[in-house]
Amino acid sequence: MRWTMIVLLVLSFAVTGTASADEVSEKAKTAFSEGRKLFKAKDFKGAADAFRLAHKFSPNWKLLYNIGQSEAAAKRYGLALEAFERYLAKGGDEIQNERQKEILDEVDRLRRMVGSVEVTVPSGCLIIIDDVERGRAPLSGSLMISAGVEHRVVVKKVDEILVDRIVRVSGGQKTTIEAKDKPSTEPAPDKFVEEPEQTIKEVAPSDEESRKERLKLWKAGWAVTAVGGAVLIGGGIVGGAMLSSDSDLVKKCDDGFCDPKERDALDKRDNLALTADILYVVGGVAVVAGVVLIIVGAKNGEKEEKGDVAFTPSAGPGFVGAALKGRF
C-alpha cells in the first residue's frame, strides 16, 4: 500500500469522511485529532491507539480505515487485517470502488503475514494481546496476530490472571490457548481439628555414614595429589626445555644483545618460561590441597570434636604455598 497516499487520506478524513460534528462527541474528536498528530509524527502505534479510542467513543465504520493503516504502518499486521476486514464489512457499498480495490489488495497481502490464536476460556474473561484488549470470551472466532514474532497473551477474569503466555506463529498457522477457572487450593475443612504439636529432632549421622564420608575425602586427596604431582613433573619438563633454549641463546647472543633473527627463539624461550611458572603454581596448589584432604579424611572424626580445618592456597612470582589452620 502506498503510505504517502494514506497520509493524505488521513489528513483529509476530518473533512470528507467523518460524521457531522454534532454526531461525534468531544472526546472522540479529541482522540481523532491526537491520532492525526501521532501519525504525522510517525508514531504509528500511538496513532492506532488514539484512533481506536475515538472509535470507542464514536463507533463510525470509517475510523476502522485509520486504525488499519496505522496498525499496518506499526507492523502489527494482525490488528491491521482485523480492522480492514471490519471496514469492508461495515462500509459495504458505501466504499468507493477504487478504495475497495486498494483495501482488498492490502488484505490479501496481510493474510500472508499473519497467523491466528484461538482462545478458549471461561465466559466473560478479557483477552489481551500485546497490551491491546481484543475482546471478551466467548469470541466469535480466532484472533489474528503478526507471524514470525512473539506475542504476549494474557487472559483475565476480573483481577485474576488465568493465562500469561508467549506465543509465536508462522504465516497461516493457528495456535490454541485453553484455560479453566483455577480451583481453590485450600478447601475449607468440615470442622476444626487441632493438630498435635510436633517437634523437630536433629538426627546425627551414623558412624558408618561418617566413615564413608571420610573415606571419600581420603581418596579424593590422593587423586588430587597425584594430579598435582603430574602437573609439577610437566612443569619440570617444560622448565628444562626453557633452560636448554636459554643456554643456546646465551651462546648466540653477546652481552644480552641478540641478532633479530633469533626473535622466534627468544619468544619460544619466554613462552616456555611462562608455561613452566603456571604449571608450578597449579601443581603446587593441587598437591597442597590433596594433602589437606588426606589429613582430614584420615582423622577419625576429630574434625567434629576439635573444629573445622581452613585451607587457603597462595601463590606469587617464584613461589607457591598454602595456609592451613585448625587443630588436627
Phi and psi restraints in degrees (value plus and minus 20) as a CYANA .aco file:
   2 ARG   PHI    -102.9   -62.9
   2 ARG   PSI      86.7   126.7
   3 TRP   PHI     -91.8   -51.8
   3 TRP   PSI     -43.1    -3.1
   4 THR   PHI     -84.2   -44.2
   4 THR   PSI     -59.1   -19.1
   5 MET   PHI     -86.0   -46.0
   5 MET   PSI     -57.2   -17.2
   6 ILE   PHI     -86.7   -46.7
   6 ILE   PSI     -58.9   -18.9
   7 VAL   PHI     -80.2   -40.2
   7 VAL   PSI     -62.9   -22.9
   8 LEU   PHI     -83.9   -43.9
   8 LEU   PSI     -57.4   -17.4
   9 LEU   PHI     -86.6   -46.6
   9 LEU   PSI     -57.5   -17.5
  10 VAL   PHI     -84.5   -44.5
  10 VAL   PSI     -63.7   -23.7
  11 LEU   PHI     -87.1   -47.1
  11 LEU   PSI     -47.1    -7.1
  12 SER   PHI    -112.6   -72.6
  12 SER   PSI     -19.4    20.6
  13 PHE   PHI     -83.3   -43.3
  13 PHE   PSI     -60.6   -20.6
  14 ALA   PHI     -84.4   -44.4
  14 ALA   PSI     -44.7    -4.7
  15 VAL   PHI    -110.1   -70.1
  15 VAL   PSI     -64.8   -24.8
  16 THR   PHI    -123.6   -83.6
  16 THR   PSI     -40.2    -0.2
  17 GLY   PHI    -138.7   -98.7
  17 GLY   PSI     -32.1     7.9
  18 THR   PHI    -104.6   -64.6
  18 THR   PSI     142.6   182.6
  19 ALA   PHI     -92.1   -52.1
  19 ALA   PSI     145.9   185.9
  20 SER   PHI     -81.4   -41.4
  20 SER   PSI     135.3   175.3
  21 ALA   PHI     -79.1   -39.1
  21 ALA   PSI     -54.2   -14.2
  22 ASP   PHI     -99.3   -59.3
  22 ASP   PSI     -23.8    16.2
  23 GLU   PHI    -118.6   -78.6
  23 GLU   PSI     -30.4     9.6
  24 VAL   PHI    -130.7   -90.7
  24 VAL   PSI     110.3   150.3
  25 SER   PHI     -91.4   -51.4
  25 SER   PSI     140.8   180.8
  26 GLU   PHI     -81.5   -41.5
  26 GLU   PSI     -57.2   -17.2
  27 LYS   PHI     -84.4   -44.4
  27 LYS   PSI     -59.7   -19.7
  28 ALA   PHI     -85.3   -45.3
  28 ALA   PSI     -62.0   -22.0
  29 LYS   PHI     -85.9   -45.9
  29 LYS   PSI     -59.4   -19.4
  30 THR   PHI     -84.2   -44.2
  30 THR   PSI     -64.7   -24.7
  31 ALA   PHI     -84.5   -44.5
  31 ALA   PSI     -60.4   -20.4
  32 PHE   PHI     -84.9   -44.9
  32 PHE   PSI     -62.0   -22.0
  33 SER   PHI     -82.2   -42.2
  33 SER   PSI     -60.4   -20.4
  34 GLU   PHI     -84.7   -44.7
  34 GLU   PSI     -59.6   -19.6
  35 GLY   PHI     -81.2   -41.2
  35 GLY   PSI     -61.4   -21.4
  36 ARG   PHI     -82.1   -42.1
  36 ARG   PSI     -62.5   -22.5
  37 LYS   PHI     -85.1   -45.1
  37 LYS   PSI     -62.8   -22.8
  38 LEU   PHI     -87.0   -47.0
  38 LEU   PSI     -58.0   -18.0
  39 PHE   PHI     -83.7   -43.7
  39 PHE   PSI     -63.2   -23.2
  40 LYS   PHI     -83.1   -43.1
  40 LYS   PSI     -52.9   -12.9
  41 ALA   PHI    -102.6   -62.6
  41 ALA   PSI     -16.0    24.0
  42 LYS   PHI      45.9    85.9
  42 LYS   PSI       0.6    40.6
  43 ASP   PHI    -110.6   -70.6
  43 ASP   PSI      58.7    98.7
  44 PHE   PHI     -90.2   -50.2
  44 PHE   PSI     -55.4   -15.4
  45 LYS   PHI     -84.9   -44.9
  45 LYS   PSI     -65.3   -25.3
  46 GLY   PHI     -82.8   -42.8
  46 GLY   PSI     -57.3   -17.3
  47 ALA   PHI     -84.1   -44.1
  47 ALA   PSI     -63.7   -23.7
  48 ALA   PHI     -80.7   -40.7
  48 ALA   PSI     -62.8   -22.8
  49 ASP   PHI     -84.0   -44.0
  49 ASP   PSI     -58.7   -18.7
  50 ALA   PHI     -88.1   -48.1
  50 ALA   PSI     -64.1   -24.1
  51 PHE   PHI     -84.2   -44.2
  51 PHE   PSI     -55.7   -15.7
  52 ARG   PHI     -86.5   -46.5
  52 ARG   PSI     -57.2   -17.2
  53 LEU   PHI     -86.1   -46.1
  53 LEU   PSI     -60.4   -20.4
  54 ALA   PHI     -82.0   -42.0
  54 ALA   PSI     -59.5   -19.5
  55 HIS   PHI     -87.6   -47.6
  55 HIS   PSI     -50.5   -10.5
  56 LYS   PHI     -86.9   -46.9
  56 LYS   PSI     -61.7   -21.7
  57 PHE   PHI     -95.6   -55.6
  57 PHE   PSI     -54.5   -14.5
  58 SER   PHI    -158.3  -118.3
  58 SER   PSI      72.8   112.8
  59 PRO   PHI     -92.9   -52.9
  59 PRO   PSI      45.3    85.3
  60 ASN   PHI    -106.9   -66.9
  60 ASN   PSI     107.4   147.4
  61 TRP   PHI     -81.0   -41.0
  61 TRP   PSI     -44.1    -4.1
  62 LYS   PHI     -87.7   -47.7
  62 LYS   PSI     -46.8    -6.8
  63 LEU   PHI     -85.3   -45.3
  63 LEU   PSI     -42.9    -2.9
  64 LEU   PHI     -82.5   -42.5
  64 LEU   PSI     -50.9   -10.9
  65 TYR   PHI     -84.0   -44.0
  65 TYR   PSI     -64.9   -24.9
  66 ASN   PHI     -83.9   -43.9
  66 ASN   PSI     -60.1   -20.1
  67 ILE   PHI     -83.2   -43.2
  67 ILE   PSI     -66.4   -26.4
  68 GLY   PHI     -81.4   -41.4
  68 GLY   PSI     -66.0   -26.0
  69 GLN   PHI     -88.3   -48.3
  69 GLN   PSI     -55.2   -15.2
  70 SER   PHI     -87.3   -47.3
  70 SER   PSI     -63.0   -23.0
  71 GLU   PHI     -85.8   -45.8
  71 GLU   PSI     -59.3   -19.3
  72 ALA   PHI     -83.7   -43.7
  72 ALA   PSI     -61.1   -21.1
  73 ALA   PHI     -87.1   -47.1
  73 ALA   PSI     -49.7    -9.7
  74 ALA   PHI    -103.2   -63.2
  74 ALA   PSI     -19.2    20.8
  75 LYS   PHI      45.6    85.6
  75 LYS   PSI       3.9    43.9
  76 ARG   PHI    -117.5   -77.5
  76 ARG   PSI      57.2    97.2
  77 TYR   PHI     -87.7   -47.7
  77 TYR   PSI     -52.3   -12.3
  78 GLY   PHI     -83.1   -43.1
  78 GLY   PSI     -64.7   -24.7
  79 LEU   PHI     -87.4   -47.4
  79 LEU   PSI     -56.1   -16.1
  80 ALA   PHI     -84.8   -44.8
  80 ALA   PSI     -66.0   -26.0
  81 LEU   PHI     -81.8   -41.8
  81 LEU   PSI     -62.2   -22.2
  82 GLU   PHI     -81.4   -41.4
  82 GLU   PSI     -62.7   -22.7
  83 ALA   PHI     -87.5   -47.5
  83 ALA   PSI     -62.7   -22.7
  84 PHE   PHI     -86.3   -46.3
  84 PHE   PSI     -59.4   -19.4
  85 GLU   PHI     -86.5   -46.5
  85 GLU   PSI     -58.2   -18.2
  86 ARG   PHI     -87.5   -47.5
  86 ARG   PSI     -56.0   -16.0
  87 TYR   PHI     -81.1   -41.1
  87 TYR   PSI     -65.5   -25.5
  88 LEU   PHI     -85.5   -45.5
  88 LEU   PSI     -60.8   -20.8
  89 ALA   PHI     -88.4   -48.4
  89 ALA   PSI     -61.5   -21.5
  90 LYS   PHI     -96.4   -56.4
  90 LYS   PSI     -58.6   -18.6
  91 GLY   PHI     -95.7   -55.7
  91 GLY   PSI     -58.3   -18.3
  92 GLY   PHI      34.2    74.2
  92 GLY   PSI    -150.1  -110.1
  93 ASP   PHI     -91.2   -51.2
  93 ASP   PSI     -32.6     7.4
  94 GLU   PHI     -94.4   -54.4
  94 GLU   PSI     -35.9     4.1
  95 ILE   PHI    -101.6   -61.6
  95 ILE   PSI     110.7   150.7
  96 GLN   PHI     -84.2   -44.2
  96 GLN   PSI     130.4   170.4
  97 ASN   PHI     -78.0   -38.0
  97 ASN   PSI     -62.6   -22.6
  98 GLU   PHI     -83.3   -43.3
  98 GLU   PSI     -64.2   -24.2
  99 ARG   PHI     -86.2   -46.2
  99 ARG   PSI     -59.5   -19.5
 100 GLN   PHI     -82.8   -42.8
 100 GLN   PSI     -61.9   -21.9
 101 LYS   PHI     -85.0   -45.0
 101 LYS   PSI     -60.3   -20.3
 102 GLU   PHI     -79.6   -39.6
 102 GLU   PSI     -64.9   -24.9
 103 ILE   PHI     -89.6   -49.6
 103 ILE   PSI     -59.3   -19.3
 104 LEU   PHI     -82.5   -42.5
 104 LEU   PSI     -60.0   -20.0
 105 ASP   PHI     -83.0   -43.0
 105 ASP   PSI     -61.4   -21.4
 106 GLU   PHI     -87.3   -47.3
 106 GLU   PSI     -60.4   -20.4
 107 VAL   PHI     -81.1   -41.1
 107 VAL   PSI     -62.2   -22.2
 108 ASP   PHI     -81.9   -41.9
 108 ASP   PSI     -60.7   -20.7
 109 ARG   PHI     -85.9   -45.9
 109 ARG   PSI     -63.4   -23.4
 110 LEU   PHI     -87.8   -47.8
 110 LEU   PSI     -53.9   -13.9
 111 ARG   PHI     -82.0   -42.0
 111 ARG   PSI     -46.5    -6.5
 112 ARG   PHI    -101.4   -61.4
 112 ARG   PSI     -27.0    13.0
 113 MET   PHI    -133.6   -93.6
 113 MET   PSI     -13.0    27.0
 114 VAL   PHI    -149.1  -109.1
 114 VAL   PSI     139.0   179.0
 115 GLY   PHI    -141.8  -101.8
 115 GLY   PSI    -184.7  -144.7
 116 SER   PHI    -165.4  -125.4
 116 SER   PSI     137.5   177.5
 117 VAL   PHI    -148.3  -108.3
 117 VAL   PSI     107.9   147.9
 118 GLU   PHI    -120.6   -80.6
 118 GLU   PSI     100.1   140.1
 119 VAL   PHI    -129.1   -89.1
 119 VAL   PSI      95.9   135.9
 120 THR   PHI    -133.2   -93.2
 120 THR   PSI      82.7   122.7
 121 VAL   PHI    -159.0  -119.0
 121 VAL   PSI     147.6   187.6
 122 PRO   PHI     -76.8   -36.8
 122 PRO   PSI     127.3   167.3
 123 SER   PHI     -77.9   -37.9
 123 SER   PSI     118.1   158.1
 124 GLY   PHI      74.5   114.5
 124 GLY   PSI     -32.2     7.8
 125 CYS   PHI     -89.0   -49.0
 125 CYS   PSI     124.2   164.2
 126 LEU   PHI    -112.9   -72.9
 126 LEU   PSI     108.8   148.8
 127 ILE   PHI    -123.3   -83.3
 127 ILE   PSI     105.6   145.6
 128 ILE   PHI    -144.2  -104.2
 128 ILE   PSI     106.7   146.7
 129 ILE   PHI    -143.0  -103.0
 129 ILE   PSI     101.1   141.1
 130 ASP   PHI      33.5    73.5
 130 ASP   PSI      24.2    64.2
 131 ASP   PHI      48.5    88.5
 131 ASP   PSI      -7.5    32.5
 132 VAL   PHI    -132.1   -92.1
 132 VAL   PSI     104.9   144.9
 133 GLU   PHI     -90.0   -50.0
 133 GLU   PSI     103.4   143.4
 134 ARG   PHI    -126.6   -86.6
 134 ARG   PSI     -19.8    20.2
 135 GLY   PHI     111.7   151.7
 135 GLY   PSI     157.7   197.7
 136 ARG   PHI    -135.4   -95.4
 136 ARG   PSI     126.2   166.2
 137 ALA   PHI     -91.2   -51.2
 137 ALA   PSI     126.8   166.8
 138 PRO   PHI    -102.6   -62.6
 138 PRO   PSI     120.5   160.5
 139 LEU   PHI    -106.5   -66.5
 139 LEU   PSI     136.6   176.6
 140 SER   PHI     -99.0   -59.0
 140 SER   PSI     -34.7     5.3
 141 GLY   PHI    -191.8  -151.8
 141 GLY   PSI    -187.1  -147.1
 142 SER   PHI     -95.4   -55.4
 142 SER   PSI     138.3   178.3
 143 LEU   PHI    -122.0   -82.0
 143 LEU   PSI     112.2   152.2
 144 MET   PHI    -107.0   -67.0
 144 MET   PSI     117.5   157.5
 145 ILE   PHI    -156.8  -116.8
 145 ILE   PSI     135.6   175.6
 146 SER   PHI     -83.5   -43.5
 146 SER   PSI     118.0   158.0
 147 ALA   PHI    -101.6   -61.6
 147 ALA   PSI     130.4   170.4
 148 GLY   PHI      63.3   103.3
 148 GLY   PSI     -19.6    20.4
 149 VAL   PHI    -150.2  -110.2
 149 VAL   PSI     140.7   180.7
 150 GLU   PHI    -103.0   -63.0
 150 GLU   PSI     122.5   162.5
 151 HIS   PHI    -149.6  -109.6
 151 HIS   PSI     121.6   161.6
 152 ARG   PHI    -118.1   -78.1
 152 ARG   PSI     100.3   140.3
 153 VAL   PHI    -127.5   -87.5
 153 VAL   PSI     103.2   143.2
 154 VAL   PHI    -142.9  -102.9
 154 VAL   PSI     113.3   153.3
 155 VAL   PHI    -139.3   -99.3
 155 VAL   PSI     103.3   143.3
 156 LYS   PHI    -137.5   -97.5
 156 LYS   PSI     120.0   160.0
 157 LYS   PHI    -139.6   -99.6
 157 LYS   PSI      83.2   123.2
 158 VAL   PHI      39.5    79.5
 158 VAL   PSI    -134.8   -94.8
 159 ASP   PHI    -122.4   -82.4
 159 ASP   PSI     -18.0    22.0
 160 GLU   PHI    -113.6   -73.6
 160 GLU   PSI     112.8   152.8
 161 ILE   PHI    -113.0   -73.0
 161 ILE   PSI      94.9   134.9
 162 LEU   PHI    -108.2   -68.2
 162 LEU   PSI     -51.1   -11.1
 163 VAL   PHI    -159.7  -119.7
 163 VAL   PSI     116.5   156.5
 164 ASP   PHI    -166.1  -126.1
 164 ASP   PSI      76.0   116.0
 165 ARG   PHI    -158.5  -118.5
 165 ARG   PSI     128.7   168.7
 166 ILE   PHI    -119.6   -79.6
 166 ILE   PSI     107.3   147.3
 167 VAL   PHI    -145.7  -105.7
 167 VAL   PSI     136.7   176.7
 168 ARG   PHI    -167.2  -127.2
 168 ARG   PSI     110.8   150.8
 169 VAL   PHI    -149.3  -109.3
 169 VAL   PSI     137.7   177.7
 170 SER   PHI    -113.6   -73.6
 170 SER   PSI     150.1   190.1
 171 GLY   PHI     -79.7   -39.7
 171 GLY   PSI     105.9   145.9
 172 GLY   PHI      61.6   101.6
 172 GLY   PSI     -25.3    14.7
 173 GLN   PHI    -105.1   -65.1
 173 GLN   PSI     129.1   169.1
 174 LYS   PHI    -143.3  -103.3
 174 LYS   PSI     115.6   155.6
 175 THR   PHI    -138.4   -98.4
 175 THR   PSI     138.2   178.2
 176 THR   PHI    -142.6  -102.6
 176 THR   PSI     118.1   158.1
 177 ILE   PHI    -144.7  -104.7
 177 ILE   PSI     107.3   147.3
 178 GLU   PHI    -145.3  -105.3
 178 GLU   PSI     127.6   167.6
 179 ALA   PHI    -175.4  -135.4
 179 ALA   PSI     128.6   168.6
 180 LYS   PHI    -142.3  -102.3
 180 LYS   PSI     146.9   186.9
 181 ASP   PHI     -79.2   -39.2
 181 ASP   PSI     117.3   157.3
 182 LYS   PHI     -93.4   -53.4
 182 LYS   PSI     106.5   146.5
 183 PRO   PHI     -90.2   -50.2
 183 PRO   PSI     134.6   174.6
 184 SER   PHI     -85.1   -45.1
 184 SER   PSI     109.6   149.6
 185 THR   PHI    -106.9   -66.9
 185 THR   PSI     -31.5     8.5
 186 GLU   PHI    -151.5  -111.5
 186 GLU   PSI      59.8    99.8
 187 PRO   PHI     -84.7   -44.7
 187 PRO   PSI     122.4   162.4
 188 ALA   PHI     -91.4   -51.4
 188 ALA   PSI     115.1   155.1
 189 PRO   PHI     -90.2   -50.2
 189 PRO   PSI     136.2   176.2
 190 ASP   PHI     -84.8   -44.8
 190 ASP   PSI     -56.5   -16.5
 191 LYS   PHI    -171.1  -131.1
 191 LYS   PSI     139.8   179.8
 192 PHE   PHI     -96.5   -56.5
 192 PHE   PSI     106.5   146.5
 193 VAL   PHI    -142.5  -102.5
 193 VAL   PSI     102.9   142.9
 194 GLU   PHI    -100.4   -60.4
 194 GLU   PSI     103.8   143.8
 195 GLU   PHI    -101.9   -61.9
 195 GLU   PSI     119.9   159.9
 196 PRO   PHI     -85.2   -45.2
 196 PRO   PSI     125.0   165.0
 197 GLU   PHI     -85.8   -45.8
 197 GLU   PSI     114.9   154.9
 198 GLN   PHI    -134.8   -94.8
 198 GLN   PSI     122.6   162.6
 199 THR   PHI    -136.0   -96.0
 199 THR   PSI     123.3   163.3
 200 ILE   PHI    -119.1   -79.1
 200 ILE   PSI     103.3   143.3
 201 LYS   PHI    -126.4   -86.4
 201 LYS   PSI     117.2   157.2
 202 GLU   PHI    -100.4   -60.4
 202 GLU   PSI     111.7   151.7
 203 VAL   PHI    -129.9   -89.9
 203 VAL   PSI      97.9   137.9
 204 ALA   PHI     -96.0   -56.0
 204 ALA   PSI     125.6   165.6
 205 PRO   PHI     -84.4   -44.4
 205 PRO   PSI     127.9   167.9
 206 SER   PHI     -90.6   -50.6
 206 SER   PSI     141.9   181.9
 207 ASP   PHI     -80.6   -40.6
 207 ASP   PSI     -56.7   -16.7
 208 GLU   PHI     -85.2   -45.2
 208 GLU   PSI     -63.1   -23.1
 209 GLU   PHI     -84.0   -44.0
 209 GLU   PSI     -60.7   -20.7
 210 SER   PHI     -83.8   -43.8
 210 SER   PSI     -59.9   -19.9
 211 ARG   PHI     -84.5   -44.5
 211 ARG   PSI     -61.3   -21.3
 212 LYS   PHI     -83.9   -43.9
 212 LYS   PSI     -61.2   -21.2
 213 GLU   PHI     -82.0   -42.0
 213 GLU   PSI     -63.1   -23.1
 214 ARG   PHI     -85.1   -45.1
 214 ARG   PSI     -55.0   -15.0
 215 LEU   PHI     -86.2   -46.2
 215 LEU   PSI     -59.1   -19.1
 216 LYS   PHI     -82.1   -42.1
 216 LYS   PSI     -63.0   -23.0
 217 LEU   PHI     -82.4   -42.4
 217 LEU   PSI     -61.8   -21.8
 218 TRP   PHI     -82.6   -42.6
 218 TRP   PSI     -66.3   -26.3
 219 LYS   PHI     -85.4   -45.4
 219 LYS   PSI     -62.0   -22.0
 220 ALA   PHI     -82.7   -42.7
 220 ALA   PSI     -58.6   -18.6
 221 GLY   PHI     -79.0   -39.0
 221 GLY   PSI     -65.9   -25.9
 222 TRP   PHI     -84.4   -44.4
 222 TRP   PSI     -59.3   -19.3
 223 ALA   PHI     -83.7   -43.7
 223 ALA   PSI     -65.8   -25.8
 224 VAL   PHI     -85.7   -45.7
 224 VAL   PSI     -59.3   -19.3
 225 THR   PHI     -82.1   -42.1
 225 THR   PSI     -63.5   -23.5
 226 ALA   PHI     -81.9   -41.9
 226 ALA   PSI     -62.7   -22.7
 227 VAL   PHI     -82.9   -42.9
 227 VAL   PSI     -63.9   -23.9
 228 GLY   PHI     -81.0   -41.0
 228 GLY   PSI     -60.9   -20.9
 229 GLY   PHI     -82.2   -42.2
 229 GLY   PSI     -61.2   -21.2
 230 ALA   PHI     -83.7   -43.7
 230 ALA   PSI     -59.0   -19.0
 231 VAL   PHI     -86.1   -46.1
 231 VAL   PSI     -59.0   -19.0
 232 LEU   PHI     -84.2   -44.2
 232 LEU   PSI     -59.7   -19.7
 233 ILE   PHI     -82.3   -42.3
 233 ILE   PSI     -62.7   -22.7
 234 GLY   PHI     -80.0   -40.0
 234 GLY   PSI     -60.2   -20.2
 235 GLY   PHI     -82.7   -42.7
 235 GLY   PSI     -57.6   -17.6
 236 GLY   PHI     -84.9   -44.9
 236 GLY   PSI     -60.0   -20.0
 237 ILE   PHI     -84.5   -44.5
 237 ILE   PSI     -66.3   -26.3
 238 VAL   PHI     -84.3   -44.3
 238 VAL   PSI     -59.0   -19.0
 239 GLY   PHI     -83.6   -43.6
 239 GLY   PSI     -58.0   -18.0
 240 GLY   PHI     -83.5   -43.5
 240 GLY   PSI     -61.0   -21.0
 241 ALA   PHI     -84.1   -44.1
 241 ALA   PSI     -57.2   -17.2
 242 MET   PHI     -84.5   -44.5
 242 MET   PSI     -62.7   -22.7
 243 LEU   PHI     -85.0   -45.0
 243 LEU   PSI     -58.2   -18.2
 244 SER   PHI     -84.6   -44.6
 244 SER   PSI     -63.4   -23.4
 245 SER   PHI     -84.3   -44.3
 245 SER   PSI     -58.6   -18.6
 246 ASP   PHI     -86.7   -46.7
 246 ASP   PSI     -57.0   -17.0
 247 SER   PHI     -84.1   -44.1
 247 SER   PSI     -61.2   -21.2
 248 ASP   PHI     -83.6   -43.6
 248 ASP   PSI     -59.7   -19.7
 249 LEU   PHI     -88.1   -48.1
 249 LEU   PSI     -55.8   -15.8
 250 VAL   PHI     -80.2   -40.2
 250 VAL   PSI     -57.5   -17.5
 251 LYS   PHI     -90.0   -50.0
 251 LYS   PSI     -52.6   -12.6
 252 LYS   PHI    -108.5   -68.5
 252 LYS   PSI     -39.5     0.5
 253 CYS   PHI    -127.1   -87.1
 253 CYS   PSI     118.6   158.6
 254 ASP   PHI    -119.5   -79.5
 254 ASP   PSI      99.9   139.9
 255 ASP   PHI      32.9    72.9
 255 ASP   PSI      16.3    56.3
 256 GLY   PHI      65.4   105.4
 256 GLY   PSI     -22.4    17.6
 257 PHE   PHI    -120.3   -80.3
 257 PHE   PSI     100.6   140.6
 258 CYS   PHI    -131.2   -91.2
 258 CYS   PSI     130.0   170.0
 259 ASP   PHI     -83.5   -43.5
 259 ASP   PSI     120.5   160.5
 260 PRO   PHI     -74.5   -34.5
 260 PRO   PSI     -44.6    -4.6
 261 LYS   PHI     -85.3   -45.3
 261 LYS   PSI     -39.2     0.8
 262 GLU   PHI    -109.6   -69.6
 262 GLU   PSI      -9.4    30.6
 263 ARG   PHI     -79.5   -39.5
 263 ARG   PSI     -63.4   -23.4
 264 ASP   PHI     -81.6   -41.6
 264 ASP   PSI     -59.4   -19.4
 265 ALA   PHI     -86.9   -46.9
 265 ALA   PSI     -58.2   -18.2
 266 LEU   PHI     -84.6   -44.6
 266 LEU   PSI     -64.6   -24.6
 267 ASP   PHI     -81.8   -41.8
 267 ASP   PSI     -59.5   -19.5
 268 LYS   PHI     -83.3   -43.3
 268 LYS   PSI     -63.2   -23.2
 269 ARG   PHI     -82.0   -42.0
 269 ARG   PSI     -64.6   -24.6
 270 ASP   PHI     -84.4   -44.4
 270 ASP   PSI     -59.5   -19.5
 271 ASN   PHI     -85.5   -45.5
 271 ASN   PSI     -59.0   -19.0
 272 LEU   PHI     -84.4   -44.4
 272 LEU   PSI     -59.5   -19.5
 273 ALA   PHI     -84.2   -44.2
 273 ALA   PSI     -63.6   -23.6
 274 LEU   PHI     -84.2   -44.2
 274 LEU   PSI     -62.9   -22.9
 275 THR   PHI     -82.6   -42.6
 275 THR   PSI     -61.9   -21.9
 276 ALA   PHI     -82.4   -42.4
 276 ALA   PSI     -62.6   -22.6
 277 ASP   PHI     -80.3   -40.3
 277 ASP   PSI     -64.0   -24.0
 278 ILE   PHI     -83.2   -43.2
 278 ILE   PSI     -63.7   -23.7
 279 LEU   PHI     -84.1   -44.1
 279 LEU   PSI     -58.9   -18.9
 280 TYR   PHI     -81.3   -41.3
 280 TYR   PSI     -65.7   -25.7
 281 VAL   PHI     -83.9   -43.9
 281 VAL   PSI     -70.3   -30.3
 282 VAL   PHI     -83.4   -43.4
 282 VAL   PSI     -65.8   -25.8
 283 GLY   PHI     -83.4   -43.4
 283 GLY   PSI     -62.0   -22.0
 284 GLY   PHI     -83.3   -43.3
 284 GLY   PSI     -64.2   -24.2
 285 VAL   PHI     -82.5   -42.5
 285 VAL   PSI     -61.5   -21.5
 286 ALA   PHI     -83.8   -43.8
 286 ALA   PSI     -61.4   -21.4
 287 VAL   PHI     -82.9   -42.9
 287 VAL   PSI     -66.1   -26.1
 288 VAL   PHI     -82.6   -42.6
 288 VAL   PSI     -62.9   -22.9
 289 ALA   PHI     -82.6   -42.6
 289 ALA   PSI     -60.8   -20.8
 290 GLY   PHI     -83.1   -43.1
 290 GLY   PSI     -61.2   -21.2
 291 VAL   PHI     -82.8   -42.8
 291 VAL   PSI     -61.0   -21.0
 292 VAL   PHI     -81.9   -41.9
 292 VAL   PSI     -64.3   -24.3
 293 LEU   PHI     -81.9   -41.9
 293 LEU   PSI     -58.9   -18.9
 294 ILE   PHI     -82.9   -42.9
 294 ILE   PSI     -64.8   -24.8
 295 ILE   PHI     -84.3   -44.3
 295 ILE   PSI     -66.1   -26.1
 296 VAL   PHI     -83.1   -43.1
 296 VAL   PSI     -63.0   -23.0
 297 GLY   PHI     -88.4   -48.4
 297 GLY   PSI     -47.7    -7.7
 298 ALA   PHI     -99.7   -59.7
 298 ALA   PSI     -41.4    -1.4
 299 LYS   PHI     -95.6   -55.6
 299 LYS   PSI     107.2   147.2
 300 ASN   PHI     -99.5   -59.5
 300 ASN   PSI      51.0    91.0
 301 GLY   PHI      60.3   100.3
 301 GLY   PSI     -13.7    26.3
 302 GLU   PHI     -89.2   -49.2
 302 GLU   PSI     -42.0    -2.0
 303 LYS   PHI     -81.1   -41.1
 303 LYS   PSI     -59.0   -19.0
 304 GLU   PHI     -87.1   -47.1
 304 GLU   PSI     -50.7   -10.7
 305 GLU   PHI    -107.1   -67.1
 305 GLU   PSI     -55.2   -15.2
 306 LYS   PHI    -123.8   -83.8
 306 LYS   PSI     -29.2    10.8
 307 GLY   PHI      97.2   137.2
 307 GLY   PSI     146.8   186.8
 308 ASP   PHI     -93.9   -53.9
 308 ASP   PSI     136.4   176.4
 309 VAL   PHI    -124.8   -84.8
 309 VAL   PSI     110.0   150.0
 310 ALA   PHI    -130.7   -90.7
 310 ALA   PSI     110.4   150.4
 311 PHE   PHI    -142.8  -102.8
 311 PHE   PSI     105.0   145.0
 312 THR   PHI    -149.1  -109.1
 312 THR   PSI      83.4   123.4
 313 PRO   PHI     -90.7   -50.7
 313 PRO   PSI     131.4   171.4
 314 SER   PHI    -166.9  -126.9
 314 SER   PSI     130.0   170.0
 315 ALA   PHI    -173.5  -133.5
 315 ALA   PSI     137.3   177.3
 316 GLY   PHI    -184.7  -144.7
 316 GLY   PSI    -199.3  -159.3
 317 PRO   PHI     -77.7   -37.7
 317 PRO   PSI      94.9   134.9
 318 GLY   PHI      65.3   105.3
 318 GLY   PSI     -17.9    22.1
 319 PHE   PHI    -170.4  -130.4
 319 PHE   PSI     141.5   181.5
 320 VAL   PHI    -165.1  -125.1
 320 VAL   PSI     121.2   161.2
 321 GLY   PHI    -186.4  -146.4
 321 GLY   PSI    -190.6  -150.6
 322 ALA   PHI    -179.2  -139.2
 322 ALA   PSI     134.8   174.8
 323 ALA   PHI    -128.7   -88.7
 323 ALA   PSI     107.9   147.9
 324 LEU   PHI    -141.2  -101.2
 324 LEU   PSI      97.7   137.7
 325 LYS   PHI    -140.9  -100.9
 325 LYS   PSI     120.4   160.4
 326 GLY   PHI     119.6   159.6
 326 GLY   PSI     149.1   189.1
 327 ARG   PHI    -127.9   -87.9
 327 ARG   PSI     105.4   145.4
